[in-house]
Amino acid sequence: MSVYVGNLAYEVTKEDLSEVFTDYGEVKRVHIPMDRETGRMRGFAFVEMNSDEQEEEAISTLDGAEWMGRTLKVNKAKPRESFNGGGRGRKRF
């Protein structure tokens, strides 16, 4: 499982997120997606922890908490949907 963390301040780093989530257990990985065009973070991140119990505790405590001037949105990450071609290009009949 992975935890989605939304409504982040744009200056947040992986180290910042690791520090916050370490209060709830061992952090295995932090991923902060970047915008391809601007190179700036997109305002959300994903955190993977050592166990589901640790992730659940972090979610229940941090969802709605204020951090760095923003109200966090924290929940279970949803699986990535496949695009199956994504509708780009011309349709063939």
Order of alpha helices (4+ residues) and beta strands (2+ residues): beta-alpha-beta-beta-alpha-beta-beta-beta
